[in-house]
Amino acid sequence: MLREVALRVTRPRVAVLSAVHDHPHADTESIIGAVRENLGAVSHQAVYDVLRALTAAGLVRRIEPPGSVARYEARVGDNHHHVVCRSCGVIADVDCAVGTTPCLTPSDDHGFVIDEAEVIYWGLCPACSIAPSS
């Protein structure tokens, strides 16, 4: 994958890419932990640099729901969306909306050539929506 986007294959790049594939929607600290389990010592800056390069190359996608730190995922190249738990912050993928989707066509595009829409659904995940017993 790295060679296909003209990136040199290095141990840190392979480890970061693997961590993002293995831990969808992981934050940077989680990715650093996974990389260190694989490689041993690696600096925060090295992981940040690799994430930036992988994102620029289109191999990973950076998402940042309001109120959350940046998260990374390997699912790229489609226009999928996300559902976020308001309580615990867990994130899951949601394929593009089906049925009537009035908000995906802007009332005024202001001259922009629109090629993507980002939708974030908010709610409570199954674990957090269970009401405590009284």
N, CA, C and O atoms as a printed pandas DataFrame, in Angstrom:
     atom_number atom_name residue_name chain_id  residue_number  x_coord  y_coord  z_coord
0              1         N          MET        A               1    0.825   -1.201    0.000
1              2        CA          MET        A               1    0.000    0.000    0.000
2              3         C          MET        A               1    0.870    1.266    0.000
3              4         O          MET        A               1    0.579    2.237   -0.698
4              5         N          LEU        A               2    1.929    1.229    0.790
5              6        CA          LEU        A               2    2.812    2.392    0.862
6              7         C          LEU        A               2    3.475    2.665   -0.486
7              8         O          LEU        A               2    3.538    3.811   -0.932
8              9         N          ARG        A               3    3.959    1.626   -1.122
9             10        CA          ARG        A               3    4.617    1.801   -2.429
10            11         C          ARG        A               3    3.642    2.336   -3.478
11            12         O          ARG        A               3    4.024    3.125   -4.343
12            13         N          GLU        A               4    2.386    1.905   -3.396
13            14        CA          GLU        A               4    1.386    2.354   -4.377
14            15         C          GLU        A               4    1.162    3.857   -4.333
15            16         O          GLU        A               4    0.741    4.446   -5.329
16            17         N          VAL        A               5    1.440    4.494   -3.185
17            18        CA          VAL        A               5    1.268    5.952   -3.061
18            19         C          VAL        A               5    2.619    6.660   -2.984
19            20         O          VAL        A               5    2.707    7.799   -2.528
20            21         N          ALA        A               6    3.663    5.978   -3.433
21            22        CA          ALA        A               6    5.018    6.529   -3.525
22            23         C          ALA        A               6    5.613    6.905   -2.170
23            24         O          ALA        A               6    6.363    7.876   -2.068
24            25         N          LEU        A               7    5.281    6.141   -1.135
25            26        CA          LEU        A               7    5.905    6.324    0.177
26            27         C          LEU        A               7    6.901    5.196    0.404
27            28         O          LEU        A               7    6.636    4.041    0.072
28            29         N          ARG        A               8    8.042    5.544    0.969
29            30        CA          ARG        A               8    9.020    4.518    1.330
30            31         C          ARG        A               8    8.427    3.608    2.390
31            32         O          ARG        A               8    7.673    4.049    3.256
32            33         N          VAL        A               9    8.772    2.353    2.311
33            34        CA          VAL        A               9    8.319    1.383    3.304
34            35         C          VAL        A               9    9.319    1.406    4.455
35            36         O          VAL        A               9   10.477    1.017    4.301
36            37         N          THR        A              10    8.849    1.870    5.612
37            38        CA          THR        A              10    9.681    1.894    6.813
38            39         C          THR        A              10    8.938    1.153    7.916
39            40         O          THR        A              10    7.717    1.006    7.863
40            41         N          ARG        A              11    9.671    0.695    8.899
41            42        CA          ARG        A              11    9.043   -0.015   10.021
42            43         C          ARG        A              11    8.001    0.859   10.726
43            44         O          ARG        A              11    6.908    0.366   11.005
44            45         N          PRO        A              12    8.286    2.138   11.030
45            46        CA          PRO        A              12    7.255    2.959   11.674
46            47         C          PRO        A              12    6.005    3.132   10.811
47            48         O          PRO        A              12    4.892    3.093   11.335
48            49         N          ARG        A              13    6.162    3.318    9.518
49            50        CA          ARG        A              13    4.988    3.482    8.648
50            51         C          ARG        A              13    4.156    2.215    8.610
51            52         O          ARG        A              13    2.928    2.274    8.676
52            53         N          VAL        A              14    4.811    1.077    8.505
53            54        CA          VAL        A              14    4.084   -0.197    8.492
54            55         C          VAL        A              14    3.376   -0.394    9.829
55            56         O          VAL        A              14    2.222   -0.822    9.857
56            57         N          ALA        A              15    4.048   -0.091   10.935
57            58        CA          ALA        A              15    3.457   -0.285   12.263
58            59         C          ALA        A              15    2.266    0.634   12.485
59            60         O          ALA        A              15    1.250    0.203   13.030
60            61         N          VAL        A              16    2.373    1.897   12.071
61            62        CA          VAL        A              16    1.258    2.834   12.239
62            63         C          VAL        A              16    0.089    2.428   11.360
63            64         O          VAL        A              16   -1.055    2.422   11.816
64            65         N          LEU        A              17    0.356    2.087   10.109
65            66        CA          LEU        A              17   -0.714    1.667    9.199
66            67         C          LEU        A              17   -1.412    0.423    9.737
67            68         O          LEU        A              17   -2.637    0.324    9.675
68            69         N          SER        A              18   -0.652   -0.511   10.257
69            70        CA          SER        A              18   -1.216   -1.715   10.850
70            71         C          SER        A              18   -2.068   -1.382   12.072
71            72         O          SER        A              18   -3.148   -1.947   12.247
72            73         N          ALA        A              19   -1.592   -0.473   12.915
73            74        CA          ALA        A              19   -2.343   -0.084   14.110
74            75         C          ALA        A              19   -3.673    0.562   13.744
75            76         O          ALA        A              19   -4.689    0.301   14.387
76            77         N          VAL        A              20   -3.670    1.403   12.712
77            78        CA          VAL        A              20   -4.920    2.049   12.284
78            79         C          VAL        A              20   -5.884    1.011   11.727
79            80         O          VAL        A              20   -7.085    1.091   11.982
80            81         N          HIS        A              21   -5.379    0.036   10.969
81            82        CA          HIS        A              21   -6.235   -1.033   10.447
82            83         C          HIS        A              21   -6.807   -1.888   11.579
83            84         O          HIS        A              21   -7.969   -2.290   11.530
84            85         N          ASP        A              22   -5.994   -2.162   12.589
85            86        CA          ASP        A              22   -6.416   -3.037   13.691
86            87         C          ASP        A              22   -7.310   -2.346   14.716
87            88         O          ASP        A              22   -8.045   -3.012   15.445
88            89         N          HIS        A              23   -7.253   -1.012   14.777
89            90        CA          HIS        A              23   -7.993   -0.246   15.788
90            91         C          HIS        A              23   -8.726    0.916   15.130
91            92         O          HIS        A              23   -8.292    2.063   15.240
92            93         N          PRO        A              24   -9.839    0.631   14.442
93            94        CA          PRO        A              24  -10.573    1.709   13.772
94            95         C          PRO        A              24  -11.014    2.791   14.758
95            96         O          PRO        A              24  -11.451    2.491   15.869
96            97         N          HIS        A              25  -10.896    4.034   14.345
97            98        CA          HIS        A              25  -11.312    5.203   15.122
98            99         C          HIS        A              25  -10.445    5.426   16.355
99           100         O          HIS        A              25  -10.884    6.059   17.316
100          101         N          ALA        A              26   -9.224    4.912   16.336
101          102        CA          ALA        A              26   -8.315    5.088   17.468
102          103         C          ALA        A              26   -7.769    6.511   17.488
103          104         O          ALA        A              26   -7.576    7.134   16.444
104          105         N          ASP        A              27   -7.522    7.013   18.701
105          106        CA          ASP        A              27   -6.871    8.310   18.823
106          107         C          ASP        A              27   -5.362    8.116   18.749
107          108         O          ASP        A              27   -4.870    6.988   18.739
108          109         N          THR        A              28   -4.643    9.213   18.699
109          110        CA          THR        A              28   -3.191    9.146   18.520
110          111         C          THR        A              28   -2.508    8.397   19.656
111          112         O          THR        A              28   -1.598    7.605   19.410
112          113         N          GLU        A              29   -2.927    8.632   20.892
113          114        CA          GLU        A              29   -2.296    7.951   22.026
114          115         C          GLU        A              29   -2.466    6.434   21.933
115          116         O          GLU        A              29   -1.542    5.682   22.243
116          117         N          SER        A              30   -3.641    5.992   21.509
117          118        CA          SER        A              30   -3.875    4.554   21.344
118          119         C          SER        A              30   -3.003    3.983   20.232
119          120         O          SER        A              30   -2.478    2.876   20.348
120          121         N          ILE        A              31   -2.855    4.746   19.157
121          122        CA          ILE        A              31   -2.019    4.296   18.052
122          123         C          ILE        A              31   -0.557    4.220   18.506
123          124         O          ILE        A              31    0.147    3.267   18.172
124          125         N          ILE        A              32   -0.104    5.216   19.262
125          126        CA          ILE        A              32    1.272    5.194   19.783
126          127         C          ILE        A              32    1.479    3.948   20.639
127          128         O          ILE        A              32    2.506    3.281   20.518
128          129         N          GLY        A              33    0.515    3.626   21.502
129          130        CA          GLY        A              33    0.615    2.424   22.332
130          131         C          GLY        A              33    0.719    1.158   21.511
131          132         O          GLY        A              33    1.529    0.281   21.814
132          133         N          ALA        A              34   -0.095    1.054   20.472
133          134        CA          ALA        A              34   -0.066   -0.141   19.620
134          135         C          ALA        A              34    1.251   -0.234   18.860
135          136         O          ALA        A              34    1.803   -1.324   18.708
136          137         N          VAL        A              35    1.758    0.896   18.383
137          138        CA          VAL        A              35    3.026    0.907   17.651
138          139         C          VAL        A              35    4.168    0.507   18.580
139          140         O          VAL        A              35    5.059   -0.246   18.186
140          141         N          ARG        A              36    4.142    1.008   19.809
141          142        CA          ARG        A              36    5.205    0.665   20.760
142          143         C          ARG        A              36    5.171   -0.815   21.132
143          144         O          ARG        A              36    6.218   -1.413   21.384
144          145         N          GLU        A              37    3.988   -1.406   21.170
145          146        CA          GLU        A              37    3.903   -2.853   21.422
146          147         C          GLU        A              37    4.577   -3.623   20.296
147          148         O          GLU        A              37    5.169   -4.679   20.521
148          149         N          ASN        A              38    4.484   -3.093   19.092
149          150        CA          ASN        A              38    5.032   -3.747   17.909
150          151         C          ASN        A              38    6.525   -3.454   17.726
151          152         O          ASN        A              38    7.305   -4.362   17.440
152          153         N          LEU        A              39    6.920   -2.194   17.889
153          154        CA          LEU        A              39    8.291   -1.783   17.576
154          155         C          LEU        A              39    9.175   -1.543   18.797
155          156         O          LEU        A              39   10.401   -1.551   18.680
156          157         N          GLY        A              40    8.587   -1.335   19.940
157          158        CA          GLY        A              40    9.374   -0.886   21.090
158          159         C          GLY        A              40    9.368    0.627   21.121
159          160         O          GLY        A              40    8.325    1.254   20.934
160          161         N          ALA        A              41   10.512    1.207   21.354
161          162        CA          ALA        A              41   10.610    2.663   21.479
162          163         C          ALA        A              41   10.339    3.355   20.145
163          164         O          ALA        A              41   10.936    3.025   19.120
164          165         N          VAL        A              42    9.438    4.306   20.185
165          166        CA          VAL        A              42    9.162    5.175   19.046
166          167         C          VAL        A              42    8.636    6.486   19.626
167          168         O          VAL        A              42    7.854    6.481   20.576
168          169         N          SER        A              43    9.060    7.585   19.061
169          170        CA          SER        A              43    8.676    8.888   19.616
170          171         C          SER        A              43    7.256    9.269   19.199
171          172         O          SER        A              43    6.735    8.812   18.182
172          173         N          HIS        A              44    6.650   10.127   20.027
173          174        CA          HIS        A              44    5.339   10.671   19.677
174          175         C          HIS        A              44    5.425   11.370   18.325
175          176         O          HIS        A              44    4.556   11.198   17.470
176          177         N          GLN        A              45    6.489   12.167   18.138
177          178        CA          GLN        A              45    6.629   12.945   16.910
178          179         C          GLN        A              45    6.709   12.047   15.689
179          180         O          GLN        A              45    6.153   12.380   14.642
180          181         N          ALA        A              46    7.388   10.916   15.803
181          182        CA          ALA        A              46    7.482    9.991   14.665
182          183         C          ALA        A              46    6.100    9.481   14.271
183          184         O          ALA        A              46    5.780    9.406   13.085
184          185         N          VAL        A              47    5.281    9.130   15.258
185          186        CA          VAL        A              47    3.925    8.639   14.967
186          187         C          VAL        A              47    3.080    9.754   14.362
187          188         O          VAL        A              47    2.358    9.522   13.392
188          189         N          TYR        A              48    3.161   10.970   14.926
189          190        CA          TYR        A              48    2.428   12.103   14.354
190          191         C          TYR        A              48    2.844   12.343   12.902
191          192         O          TYR        A              48    1.994   12.577   12.042
192          193         N          ASP        A              49    4.148   12.286   12.631
193          194        CA          ASP        A              49    4.639   12.500   11.266
194          195         C          ASP        A              49    4.125   11.422   10.314
195          196         O          ASP        A              49    3.719   11.726    9.192
196          197         N          VAL        A              50    4.140   10.172   10.757
197          198        CA          VAL        A              50    3.650    9.080    9.920
198          199         C          VAL        A              50    2.153    9.236    9.671
199          200         O          VAL        A              50    1.700    9.070    8.538
200          201         N          LEU        A              51    1.378    9.553   10.706
201          202        CA          LEU        A              51   -0.068    9.751   10.523
202          203         C          LEU        A              51   -0.335   10.874    9.528
203          204         O          LEU        A              51   -1.232   10.764    8.692
204          205         N          ARG        A              52    0.431   11.941    9.614
205          206        CA          ARG        A              52    0.262   13.056    8.679
206          207         C          ARG        A              52    0.561   12.601    7.249
207          208         O          ARG        A              52   -0.180   12.937    6.325
208          209         N          ALA        A              53    1.643   11.836    7.062
209          210        CA          ALA        A              53    2.012   11.354    5.723
210          211         C          ALA        A              53    0.969   10.381    5.178
211          212         O          ALA        A              53    0.601   10.453    4.006
212          213         N          LEU        A              54    0.498    9.477    6.024
213          214        CA          LEU        A              54   -0.505    8.500    5.580
214          215         C          LEU        A              54   -1.826    9.175    5.233
215          216         O          LEU        A              54   -2.503    8.778    4.285
216          217         N          THR        A              55   -2.190   10.200    6.006
217          218        CA          THR        A              55   -3.422   10.940    5.722
218          219         C          THR        A              55   -3.283   11.705    4.410
219          220         O          THR        A              55   -4.191   11.678    3.579
220          221         N          ALA        A              56   -2.159   12.384    4.217
221          222        CA          ALA        A              56   -1.928   13.139    2.973
222          223         C          ALA        A              56   -1.924   12.223    1.760
223          224         O          ALA        A              56   -2.357   12.618    0.678
224          225         N          ALA        A              57   -1.438   11.003    1.937
225          226        CA          ALA        A              57   -1.381   10.037    0.827
226          227         C          ALA        A              57   -2.719    9.348    0.590
227          228         O          ALA        A              57   -2.876    8.628   -0.396
228          229         N          GLY        A              58   -3.686    9.560    1.484
229          230        CA          GLY        A              58   -5.001    8.948    1.312
230          231         C          GLY        A              58   -5.104    7.526    1.812
231          232         O          GLY        A              58   -6.069    6.832    1.490
232          233         N          LEU        A              59   -4.128    7.068    2.598
233          234        CA          LEU        A              59   -4.186    5.706    3.134
234          235         C          LEU        A              59   -4.983    5.623    4.425
235          236         O          LEU        A              59   -5.510    4.562    4.759
236          237         N          VAL        A              60   -5.077    6.719    5.149
237          238        CA          VAL        A              60   -5.906    6.774    6.348
238          239         C          VAL        A              60   -6.721    8.058    6.301
239          240         O          VAL        A              60   -6.391    8.997    5.577
240          241         N          ARG        A              61   -7.771    8.080    7.072
241          242        CA          ARG        A              61   -8.654    9.244    7.151
242          243         C          ARG        A              61   -8.653    9.735    8.586
243          244         O          ARG        A              61   -8.773    8.948    9.525
244          245         N          ARG        A              62   -8.518   11.037    8.744
245          246        CA          ARG        A              62   -8.580   11.666   10.061
246          247         C          ARG        A              62   -9.989   12.211   10.247
247          248         O          ARG        A              62  -10.500   12.939    9.395
248          249         N          ILE        A              63  -10.605   11.860   11.351
249          250        CA          ILE        A              63  -11.917   12.412   11.686
250          251         C          ILE        A              63  -11.796   13.082   13.047
251          252         O          ILE        A              63  -10.997   12.664   13.885
252          253         N          GLU        A              64  -12.586   14.116   13.259
253          254        CA          GLU        A              64  -12.542   14.822   14.534
254          255         C          GLU        A              64  -13.940   15.317   14.879
255          256         O          GLU        A              64  -14.273   16.479   14.650
256          257         N          PRO        A              65  -14.763   14.409   15.439
257          258        CA          PRO        A              65  -16.098   14.849   15.845
258          259         C          PRO        A              65  -15.989   15.973   16.875
259          260         O          PRO        A              65  -15.077   15.955   17.701
260          261         N          PRO        A              66  -16.890   16.938   16.844
261          262        CA          PRO        A              66  -16.840   18.030   17.822
262          263         C          PRO        A              66  -16.740   17.491   19.251
263          264         O          PRO        A              66  -17.473   16.581   19.636
264          265         N          GLY        A              67  -15.827   18.065   20.023
265          266        CA          GLY        A              67  -15.643   17.647   21.404
266          267         C          GLY        A              67  -14.747   16.437   21.572
267          268         O          GLY        A              67  -14.573   15.953   22.690
268          269         N          SER        A              68  -14.172   15.934   20.483
269          270        CA          SER        A              68  -13.329   14.737   20.534
270          271         C          SER        A              68  -11.947   15.057   19.992
271          272         O          SER        A              68  -11.774   15.991   19.210
272          273         N          VAL        A              69  -10.973   14.277   20.413
273          274        CA          VAL        A              69   -9.641   14.382   19.819
274          275         C          VAL        A              69   -9.689   13.758   18.428
275          276         O          VAL        A              69  -10.651   13.075   18.077
276          277         N          ALA        A              70   -8.651   13.998   17.648
277          278        CA          ALA        A              70   -8.583   13.416   16.312
278          279         C          ALA        A              70   -8.536   11.900   16.406
279          280         O          ALA        A              70   -7.881   11.336   17.284
280          281         N          ARG        A              71   -9.229   11.262   15.504
281          282        CA          ARG        A              71   -9.256    9.798   15.395
282          283         C          ARG        A              71   -8.850    9.440   13.970
283          284         O          ARG        A              71   -8.972   10.251   13.052
284          285         N          TYR        A              72   -8.369    8.221   13.806
285          286        CA          TYR        A              72   -7.900    7.777   12.498
286          287         C          TYR        A              72   -8.555    6.460   12.126
287          288         O          TYR        A              72   -8.805    5.606   12.977
288          289         N          GLU        A              73   -8.829    6.313   10.829
289          290        CA          GLU        A              73   -9.417    5.074   10.335
290          291         C          GLU        A              73   -8.828    4.728    8.982
291          292         O          GLU        A              73   -8.354    5.596    8.249
292          293         N          ALA        A              74   -8.867    3.453    8.670
293          294        CA          ALA        A              74   -8.323    2.969    7.406
294          295         C          ALA        A              74   -9.384    2.898    6.313
295          296         O          ALA        A              74   -9.050    2.669    5.150
296          297         N          ARG        A              75  -10.625    3.084    6.653
297          298        CA          ARG        A              75  -11.687    3.047    5.648
298          299         C          ARG        A              75  -11.689    4.384    4.910
299          300         O          ARG        A              75  -12.178    5.392    5.419
300          301         N          VAL        A              76  -11.141    4.367    3.720
301          302        CA          VAL        A              76  -11.020    5.579    2.917
302          303         C          VAL        A              76  -11.641    5.336    1.540
303          304         O          VAL        A              76  -11.898    4.196    1.153
304          305         N          GLY        A              77  -11.873    6.409    0.823
305          306        CA          GLY        A              77  -12.321    6.283   -0.561
306          307         C          GLY        A              77  -13.813    6.139   -0.732
307          308         O          GLY        A              77  -14.300    6.037   -1.858
308          309         N          ASP        A              78  -14.547    6.128    0.359
309          310        CA          ASP        A              78  -16.005    6.133    0.234
310          311         C          ASP        A              78  -16.524    7.283    1.089
311          312         O          ASP        A              78  -15.785    7.846    1.897
312          313         N          ASN        A              79  -17.753    7.618    0.915
313          314        CA          ASN        A              79  -18.320    8.744    1.641
314          315         C          ASN        A              79  -19.168    8.238    2.797
315          316         O          ASN        A              79  -20.350    8.566    2.899
316          317         N          HIS        A              80  -18.557    7.431    3.673
317          318        CA          HIS        A              80  -19.318    6.936    4.821
318          319         C          HIS        A              80  -19.327    7.974    5.936
319          320         O          HIS        A              80  -18.554    8.932    5.918
320          321         N          HIS        A              81  -20.194    7.771    6.884
321          322        CA          HIS        A              81  -20.386    8.712    7.979
322          323         C          HIS        A              81  -20.120    7.997    9.300
323          324         O          HIS        A              81  -19.631    6.867    9.314
324          325         N          HIS        A              82  -20.444    8.662   10.410
325          326        CA          HIS        A              82  -20.165    8.092   11.731
326          327         C          HIS        A              82  -21.306    8.349   12.698
327          328         O          HIS        A              82  -22.040    9.330   12.581
328          329         N          VAL        A              83  -21.434    7.444   13.653
329          330        CA          VAL        A              83  -22.351    7.626   14.773
330          331         C          VAL        A              83  -21.469    7.666   16.017
331          332         O          VAL        A              83  -20.570    6.841   16.182
332          333         N          VAL        A              84  -21.742    8.649   16.899
333          334        CA          VAL        A              84  -20.904    8.880   18.074
334          335         C          VAL        A              84  -21.781    8.842   19.319
335          336         O          VAL        A              84  -22.842    9.464   19.362
336          337         N          CYS        A              85  -21.328    8.108   20.329
337          338        CA          CYS        A              85  -22.055    8.067   21.605
338          339         C          CYS        A              85  -21.754    9.338   22.388
339          340         O          CYS        A              85  -20.592    9.685   22.602
340          341         N          ARG        A              86  -22.805   10.029   22.814
341          342        CA          ARG        A              86  -22.657   11.254   23.600
342          343         C          ARG        A              86  -22.072   10.988   24.984
343          344         O          ARG        A              86  -21.500   11.887   25.599
344          345         N          SER        A              87  -22.213    9.768   25.470
345          346        CA          SER        A              87  -21.762    9.454   26.821
346          347         C          SER        A              87  -20.319    8.961   26.855
347          348         O          SER        A              87  -19.484    9.566   27.527
348          349         N          CYS        A              88  -20.009    7.884   26.152
349          350        CA          CYS        A              88  -18.673    7.278   26.254
350          351         C          CYS        A              88  -17.757    7.635   25.090
351          352         O          CYS        A              88  -16.552    7.395   25.161
352          353         N          GLY        A              89  -18.311    8.206   24.013
353          354        CA          GLY        A              89  -17.498    8.633   22.886
354          355         C          GLY        A              89  -17.174    7.578   21.855
355          356         O          GLY        A              89  -16.437    7.854   20.908
356          357         N          VAL        A              90  -17.710    6.357   22.011
357          358        CA          VAL        A              90  -17.445    5.315   21.025
358          359         C          VAL        A              90  -17.961    5.769   19.661
359          360         O          VAL        A              90  -18.983    6.448   19.562
360          361         N          ILE        A              91  -17.233    5.381   18.608
361          362        CA          ILE        A              91  -17.576    5.784   17.240
362          363         C          ILE        A              91  -17.747    4.534   16.390
363          364         O          ILE        A              91  -16.982    3.578   16.518
364          365         N          ALA        A              92  -18.751    4.545   15.524
365          366        CA          ALA        A              92  -18.969    3.445   14.589
366          367         C          ALA        A              92  -19.221    4.027   13.195
367          368         O          ALA        A              92  -19.693    5.155   13.056
368          369         N          ASP        A              93  -18.901    3.246   12.178
369          370        CA          ASP        A              93  -19.139    3.651   10.793
370          371         C          ASP        A              93  -20.606    3.489   10.445
371          372         O          ASP        A              93  -21.282    2.584   10.934
372          373         N          VAL        A              94  -21.090    4.386    9.587
373          374        CA          VAL        A              94  -22.442    4.318    9.045
374          375         C          VAL        A              94  -22.310    4.549    7.544
375          376         O          VAL        A              94  -21.753    5.560    7.116
376          377         N          ASP        A              95  -22.819    3.618    6.748
377          378        CA          ASP        A              95  -22.802    3.823    5.306
378          379         C          ASP        A              95  -23.671    5.024    4.962
379          380         O          ASP        A              95  -24.473    5.476    5.779
380          381         N          CYS        A              96  -23.507    5.534    3.755
381          382        CA          CYS        A              96  -24.256    6.721    3.353
382          383         C          CYS        A              96  -25.745    6.554    3.626
383          384         O          CYS        A              96  -26.287    5.449    3.596
384          385         N          ALA        A              97  -26.381    7.681    3.890
385          386        CA          ALA        A              97  -27.802    7.696    4.210
386          387         C          ALA        A              97  -28.615    7.076    3.083
387          388         O          ALA        A              97  -28.262    7.186    1.909
388          389         N          VAL        A              98  -29.700    6.426    3.459
389          390        CA          VAL        A              98  -30.610    5.845    2.482
390          391         C          VAL        A              98  -31.944    6.570    2.579
391          392         O          VAL        A              98  -32.245    7.212    3.585
392          393         N          GLY        A              99  -32.726    6.458    1.536
393          394        CA          GLY        A              99  -34.026    7.119    1.544
394          395         C          GLY        A              99  -33.869    8.601    1.239
395          396         O          GLY        A              99  -32.915    9.004    0.573
396          397         N          THR        A             100  -34.800    9.411    1.724
397          398        CA          THR        A             100  -34.776   10.841    1.486
398          399         C          THR        A             100  -33.614   11.468    2.250
399          400         O          THR        A             100  -33.498   11.300    3.464
400          401         N          THR        A             101  -32.770   12.179    1.545
401          402        CA          THR        A             101  -31.594   12.782    2.161
402          403         C          THR        A             101  -31.513   14.269    1.805
403          404         O          THR        A             101  -30.609   14.681    1.079
404          405         N          PRO        A             102  -32.438   15.065    2.305
405          406        CA          PRO        A             102  -32.468   16.468    1.884
406          407         C          PRO        A             102  -31.240   17.266    2.307
407          408         O          PRO        A             102  -30.883   18.228    1.628
408          409         N          CYS        A             103  -30.591   16.906    3.392
409          410        CA          CYS        A             103  -29.459   17.699    3.864
410          411         C          CYS        A             103  -28.175   17.428    3.093
411          412         O          CYS        A             103  -27.182   18.127    3.293
412          413         N          LEU        A             104  -28.174   16.432    2.219
413          414        CA          LEU        A             104  -26.968   16.141    1.467
414          415         C          LEU        A             104  -26.872   16.951    0.186
415          416         O          LEU        A             104  -25.836   16.937   -0.479
416          417         N          THR        A             105  -27.930   17.650   -0.166
417          418        CA          THR        A             105  -27.908   18.557   -1.308
418          419         C          THR        A             105  -28.088   19.963   -0.747
419          420         O          THR        A             105  -29.175   20.306   -0.282
420          421         N          PRO        A             106  -27.034   20.786   -0.784
421          422        CA          PRO        A             106  -27.139   22.108   -0.171
422          423         C          PRO        A             106  -28.120   23.012   -0.908
423          424         O          PRO        A             106  -28.259   22.937   -2.129
424          425         N          SER        A             107  -28.790   23.856   -0.153
425          426        CA          SER        A             107  -29.724   24.796   -0.768
426          427         C          SER        A             107  -28.978   25.850   -1.578
427          428         O          SER        A             107  -29.533   26.406   -2.526
428          429         N          ASP        A             108  -27.721   26.134   -1.213
429          430        CA          ASP        A             108  -26.886   27.073   -1.949
430          431         C          ASP        A             108  -25.448   26.582   -1.832
431          432         O          ASP        A             108  -24.883   26.549   -0.739
432          433         N          ASP        A             109  -24.860   26.204   -2.959
433          434        CA          ASP        A             109  -23.486   25.680   -2.915
434          435         C          ASP        A             109  -22.432   26.780   -2.975
435          436         O          ASP        A             109  -21.236   26.493   -2.930
436          437         N          HIS        A             110  -22.868   28.045   -3.076
437          438        CA          HIS        A             110  -21.967   29.197   -3.078
438          439         C          HIS        A             110  -20.855   29.067   -4.122
439          440         O          HIS        A             110  -19.763   29.606   -3.943
440          441         N          GLY        A             111  -21.139   28.352   -5.207
441          442        CA          GLY        A             111  -20.176   28.180   -6.275
442          443         C          GLY        A             111  -19.182   27.053   -6.074
443          444         O          GLY        A             111  -18.337   26.803   -6.934
444          445         N          PHE        A             112  -19.279   26.372   -4.941
445          446        CA          PHE        A             112  -18.380   25.252   -4.673
446          447         C          PHE        A             112  -18.761   24.059   -5.538
447          448         O          PHE        A             112  -19.933   23.866   -5.860
448          449         N          VAL        A             113  -17.776   23.267   -5.910
449          450        CA          VAL        A             113  -18.019   21.972   -6.537
450          451         C          VAL        A             113  -17.971   20.964   -5.393
451          452         O          VAL        A             113  -16.889   20.588   -4.945
452          453         N          ILE        A             114  -19.126   20.529   -4.924
453          454        CA          ILE        A             114  -19.238   19.652   -3.761
454          455         C          ILE        A             114  -18.886   18.225   -4.170
455          456         O          ILE        A             114  -19.434   17.703   -5.140
456          457         N          ASP        A             115  -17.973   17.595   -3.430
457          458        CA          ASP        A             115  -17.621   16.209   -3.738
458          459         C          ASP        A             115  -17.771   15.286   -2.544
459          460         O          ASP        A             115  -17.536   14.083   -2.654
460          461         N          GLU        A             116  -18.161   15.838   -1.403
461          462        CA          GLU        A             116  -18.308   14.998   -0.219
462          463         C          GLU        A             116  -19.181   15.714    0.797
463          464         O          GLU        A             116  -19.168   16.942    0.887
464          465         N          ALA        A             117  -19.928   14.951    1.550
465          466        CA          ALA        A             117  -20.708   15.489    2.668
466          467         C          ALA        A             117  -20.349   14.679    3.899
467          468         O          ALA        A             117  -20.200   13.460    3.821
468          469         N          GLU        A             118  -20.209   15.345    5.027
469          470        CA          GLU        A             118  -19.887   14.653    6.268
470          471         C          GLU        A             118  -21.061   14.770    7.221
471          472         O          GLU        A             118  -21.513   15.866    7.552
472          473         N          VAL        A             119  -21.539   13.625    7.651
473          474        CA          VAL        A             119  -22.667   13.583    8.562
474          475         C          VAL        A             119  -22.222   12.858    9.823
475          476         O          VAL        A             119  -21.596   11.800    9.749
476          477         N          ILE        A             120  -22.541   13.423   10.971
477          478        CA          ILE        A             120  -22.265   12.745   12.235
478          479         C          ILE        A             120  -23.600   12.574   12.948
479          480         O          ILE        A             120  -24.309   13.539   13.230
480          481         N          TYR        A             121  -23.916   11.321   13.228
481          482        CA          TYR        A             121  -25.117   11.009   13.990
482          483         C          TYR        A             121  -24.704   10.940   15.465
483          484         O          TYR        A             121  -23.666   10.362   15.790
484          485         N          TRP        A             122  -25.495   11.513   16.339
485          486        CA          TRP        A             122  -25.201   11.525   17.771
486          487         C          TRP        A             122  -26.286   10.784   18.529
487          488         O          TRP        A             122  -27.456   10.840   18.151
488          489         N          GLY        A             123  -25.917   10.103   19.576
489          490        CA          GLY        A             123  -26.886    9.393   20.403
490          491         C          GLY        A             123  -26.172    8.654   21.504
491          492         O          GLY        A             123  -25.049    9.001   21.871
492          493         N          LEU        A             124  -26.817    7.637   22.030
493          494        CA          LEU        A             124  -26.230    6.794   23.061
494          495         C          LEU        A             124  -26.017    5.397   22.505
495          496         O          LEU        A             124  -26.909    4.834   21.871
496          497         N          CYS        A             125  -24.843    4.839   22.740
497          498        CA          CYS        A             125  -24.561    3.489   22.277
498          499         C          CYS        A             125  -25.402    2.503   23.105
499          500         O          CYS        A             125  -25.963    2.890   24.130
500          501         N          PRO        A             126  -25.496    1.251   22.680
501          502        CA          PRO        A             126  -26.308    0.287   23.426
502          503         C          PRO        A             126  -25.905    0.169   24.896
503          504         O          PRO        A             126  -26.775    0.066   25.761
504          505         N          ALA        A             127  -24.611    0.181   25.193
505          506        CA          ALA        A             127  -24.168    0.043   26.588
506          507         C          ALA        A             127  -24.571    1.236   27.428
507          508         O          ALA        A             127  -24.953    1.076   28.587
508          509         N          CYS        A             128  -24.491    2.434   26.860
509          510        CA          CYS        A             128  -24.802    3.650   27.621
510          511         C          CYS        A             128  -26.306    3.938   27.685
511          512         O          CYS        A             128  -26.755    4.689   28.551
512          513         N          SER        A             129  -27.081    3.348   26.776
513          514        CA          SER        A             129  -28.520    3.645   26.757
514          515         C          SER        A             129  -29.312    2.797   27.737
515          516         O          SER        A             129  -30.508    3.017   27.927
516          517         N          ILE        A             130  -28.656    1.835   28.356
517          518        CA          ILE        A             130  -29.347    1.004   29.355
518          519         C          ILE        A             130  -29.532    1.854   30.610
519          520         O          ILE        A             130  -28.559    2.285   31.229
520          521         N          ALA        A             131  -30.781    2.087   30.975
521          522        CA          ALA        A             131  -31.070    2.930   32.141
522          523         C          ALA        A             131  -30.723    2.167   33.429
523          524         O          ALA        A             131  -31.025    0.980   33.545
524          525         N          PRO        A             132  -30.092    2.844   34.392
525          526        CA          PRO        A             132  -29.799    2.187   35.662
526          527         C          PRO        A             132  -31.087    1.872   36.417
527          528         O          PRO        A             132  -32.065    2.616   36.349
528          529         N          SER        A             133  -31.063    0.755   37.136
529          530        CA          SER        A             133  -32.241    0.362   37.919
530          531         C          SER        A             133  -32.395    1.264   39.129
531          532         O          SER        A             133  -31.411    1.660   39.753
532          533         N          SER        A             134  -33.632    1.582   39.452
533          534        CA          SER        A             134  -33.904    2.429   40.616
534          535         C          SER        A             134  -34.080    1.590   41.855
535          536         O          SER        A             134  -34.317    2.128   42.937
